[in-house]
Amino acid sequence: MQVFIEPNRHINMRFNGSAASLLKKLRLNQDSVLIVKNGKLVTEKERLGERDNIKIMRVFSGG
């Protein structure tokens, strides 16, 4: 699996499981990121596998 974490972190890893489990493994807060699997936005329940390309984007908010 290839994982890109914005702004500039790339990781090649073996992983099969939910997006939530991947975020936990990477020690990322699921409330502060969006997950894109093979170009499509997915939820934390989505299953991820070895052949997937994952992009994790941080969410910013302000007022």
Residue pairs with C-beta under 8 A, 6 or more apart in sequence:
1 12
1 13
1 14
1 15
1 48
1 49
1 50
1 51
1 52
1 53
1 54
2 10
2 11
2 12
2 52
2 53
2 54
3 10
3 11
3 12
3 13
3 22
3 26
3 54
3 55
3 56
4 10
4 11
4 53
4 54
4 55
4 56
5 11
5 26
5 28
5 55
5 56
6 55
6 56
6 57
6 58
11 26
14 50
15 22
15 25
15 48
15 49
15 50
16 47
16 48
16 49
16 50
17 47
17 48
18 44
18 45
18 46
18 47
18 48
19 30
19 35
19 37
19 42
19 43
19 44
19 45
19 46
19 48
19 54
20 30
20 44
20 45
22 35
22 48
22 54
23 29
23 30
23 33
23 35
23 44
23 56
24 30
26 56
28 56
30 44
32 58
32 59
33 56
33 57
33 58
33 59
34 41
34 56
34 57
34 59
35 41
35 42
35 43
35 44
35 46
35 54
35 55
35 56
36 42
36 54
36 55
36 56
36 57
37 46
37 48
37 52
37 53
37 54
38 52
38 53
39 53
48 54
